């Protein structure tokens, strides 16, 4: 993932009480319910967010 895109996504999650998202080394570091995950691919990040939120995920 491009670092600029990662930073934009992280900025959009600023202030969200459920997900702590930080841009880190061209990927996203996500903390959710005391678990930390690192995503290099944006599609994997969004799948995780949708699944964590209980929303249906479309498979490509």
N, C-alpha and C positions, 0 to 999 in steps of 0.2 A: 504494500500500500504506500502511496506517496505520502511523505511526511506532512505536506500541506493539507492533504485530504484528511489525514488522521487528526491533525490539529483542529480542523473545522468541525469534525464530528465531536471531538472532545469538548470543544467550546459550546456546542449545542446542548450537551448534557450537563453543563455547569449549573449548579443549583438543584439538580435532580436529587431527591432524597433516597431513591432506590439504587441508582447506579452511580458509582464513582468512576469516571472515565478519564484517562490521561493519555496524551500522545507520548509514545516512548519508542525511540529507535525505529521509526518507520512503521509502527504498528500501534495498537491500542491496548492499554493495560486497563482491565475492568475489574472492579471490586463490587461484588453483589452478594449479600447475605454471608459475609465473612469468608467468601471464596474469591480468589484472585485468578483471573484468566488473562492470557496475552494472545491477541489476534493479529496475524500478519495479513490475512485476507479479509477484505471488507465484507464479502458475502458471508463468511463464517461469523463475523461479529453480528451482523443483522439477524442471522438465523438464531443466534444465541439470545439476542435481545427479545425477539418475537416469542421464542419458546419460553423464556423467563417471565414474560408478561402474560403468557397464556393465550397468545394470539395464534391463529392458524398460519403456518408457513407454507408458501407455495414452493413446490419442488420444480427446479428447472430441468 
